[in-house]
Amino acid sequence: MEDVRVRRLKREKTNWALTLLLFFIAILFIFGPLYMTVVIAVKSPQEMGNVLALPKSIQWSNFSKAWEMTDYPRKFANTLFITVVNLVFTVFTNAMASYAIARNRKKSKFFNFLYYYFISAMFIPFNVLMLPLVNEANKFHIDNVIGITFLYIVFGLPMNTFLYTGYIKSIPEALDEAAVIDGASPIQTFILIMFPMLKPMTATVAILSVMWTWNDFLMPLVLLSDKSQQTLQLAQYIFQGQFNTQYNLAFASYLLVLLPVLIFYVLCQKWIISGVVTGAVKQ
């Protein structure tokens, strides 16, 4: 008994050297870039020689200049519109399509083909579709905020279908059958029974959708030529000059772009963590 207890204590003994090493690496690679971003954002142009040094005096005016130069309120409204509308339509329509596919794949060759058709789009890089997409967007006049919002919903369908169908498989079909016996239509079954049970996966899809849409740069770059329609990410181009770059203003603007996402996470972390934990526990 004593030998077992000694072996258990040896296993439970903390390797402090490895722990401190991993902690140092985490600080270096996570907080290091964040420290540099904040420090550069509050410096004057004359202090850019040493990016790691603290500023002699904090230049809060960098944020106001970046706000004005990027036309922050308009670009923020465009980005917020695209993100929110995409989130609402993505969560509901993708979940409904995935439900129909998951429940009918074994019964219908059409739904089975539809599943693989959507999934196959995950393996096509956006760079391959970029030039044809620009051409078609110009023809159909969807090279604007509303058009790009629709494209985000479409381009997010393959990955979301893969995630939702995998989760729906774990939900017994007996619940659907019981709802049908009680007289519920397929739409009622989805809205009243299935969709509430998809909360853990919906939280995952919502997080991925918001982060992707808010941070995306390439699709707005090739589609949104009108400055009044541009997003916050495209507005960062204004700091890139032909012969120099205003790094202090650029980094101040980066923080202004990062701030809404950070606030979103802080306010929603309760539901985010709850969704992840619920999804990890098999009921």
Secondary structure by P-SEA (a helix, b strand, c coil): caaaaaaaaaaaccaaaaaaaaaaaaaaaaaaaaaaaaaaaaccccccccccccccccccaaaaaaaaaaaaaaaaaaaaaaaaaaaaaaaaaaaaaaaaaaacccccaaaaaaaaaaaaacccccccaaaaaaaaaaaaccccaaaaaaaaaaaaaaaaaaaaaaaaaaccaaaaaaaaaacccaaaaaaccccccaaaaaaaaaaaaaaaaaaccaaaaacccccccccccccccccccccccaaaaaaaaaaaaaaaaaaaaaacaaaaaaaaaaaaccc
